[in-house]
Amino acid sequence: MNSKTTILSMSFFVLLYFCCKDSVVENESVKISIETVKPEDSKKLVDYLLTQIDTVQIENIEAKSSAKLVNQDCYFDQSTQTDDFLSDIEDLEGYNWNHETKIAEIVLNDHWSLNIKRGGCDDFEMSASFMYDGILDIEKDKKQIFDKVIWITSLLKDFDGNDIKRVIEEDKVSITKRDEFNYHANFMDEKLYELYYFNFNNEGRTNFEIGYYYN
């Protein structure tokens, strides 16, 4: 067998090997016989084969790294974020749960609706957002607004409902005006102050939200 025939035979073997590489067990050694290769051709052929093997190994590492990155796109596992936390609450029956946004939409009556979010990707959010089709004033209508907050935080176990109710009833809520239509409030309790946010807007209609994030 001459050197050209040997190289062609070896090339065919390499091609066959790489076509079947997906079925090769990782780190499995591959033995290649080059006893028929002439000395002047053997080094060139071995270098070629080693280059091809290195290329396959690099491709496998890159593929595994890419797969790992895909799985780590979200810090929180969104597949476990379901509406189970709402399913047994009679006052919230009839909600529509969006599996992608992790938001439940609830029509309370002709004037009020409610969105509840529980979930996230990089940041996990728990929040309740009320929408009212009229204009409320955060000072004049404070009792009506914060009665809604007490109601929803007492229903949802993820909230510190008892502490929120206590602070509101003790009038330990600090309201700050951001601009003509936007306000935010702080609950003047060490634990609640650090954890919770409350936002209010009454431009065109009224919406307000209580919630928290953690990451």
Rosetta blueprint (number, residue, H / E / L):
1 M L
2 N L
3 S H
4 K H
5 T H
6 T H
7 I H
8 L H
9 S H
10 M H
11 S H
12 F H
13 F H
14 V H
15 L H
16 L H
17 Y H
18 F H
19 C H
20 C L
21 K H
22 D H
23 S H
24 V L
25 V L
26 E L
27 N L
28 E L
29 S L
30 V L
31 K L
32 I L
33 S L
34 I L
35 E L
36 T L
37 V L
38 K L
39 P H
40 E H
41 D H
42 S H
43 K H
44 K H
45 L H
46 V H
47 D H
48 Y H
49 L H
50 L H
51 T H
52 Q H
53 I H
54 D H
55 T H
56 V H
57 Q H
58 I H
59 E H
60 N H
61 I H
62 E H
63 A H
64 K H
65 S H
66 S H
67 A H
68 K H
69 L H
70 V H
71 N H
72 Q L
73 D L
74 C L
75 Y L
76 F L
77 D L
78 Q H
79 S H
80 T H
81 Q L
82 T L
83 D L
84 D L
85 F L
86 L L
87 S L
88 D L
89 I L
90 E H
91 D H
92 L H
93 E L
94 G L
95 Y L
96 N E
97 W E
98 N E
99 H L
100 E L
101 T L
102 K L
103 I E
104 A E
105 E E
106 I E
107 V E
108 L L
109 N L
110 D L
111 H L
112 W E
113 S E
114 L E
115 N E
116 I E
117 K E
118 R E
119 G E
120 G E
121 C L
122 D L
123 D L
124 F E
125 E E
126 M E
127 S E
128 A E
129 S E
130 F E
131 M E
132 Y E
133 D L
134 G L
135 I L
136 L L
137 D L
138 I L
139 E L
140 K L
141 D L
142 K H
143 K H
144 Q H
145 I H
146 F H
147 D H
148 K H
149 V H
150 I H
151 W H
152 I H
153 T H
154 S H
155 L H
156 L L
157 K L
158 D L
159 F L
160 D L
161 G H
162 N H
163 D H
164 I H
165 K H
166 R H
167 V H
168 I H
169 E H
170 E L
171 D L
172 K L
173 V E
174 S E
175 I E
176 T E
177 K E
178 R L
179 D L
180 E L
181 F L
182 N E
183 Y E
184 H E
185 A E
186 N E
187 F E
188 M L
189 D L
190 E H
191 K H
192 L H
193 Y H
194 E H
195 L H
196 Y E
197 Y E
198 F E
199 N E
200 F E
201 N E
202 N L
203 E L
204 G L
205 R L
206 T E
207 N E
208 F E
209 E E
210 I E
211 G E
212 Y E
213 Y E
214 Y E
215 N L
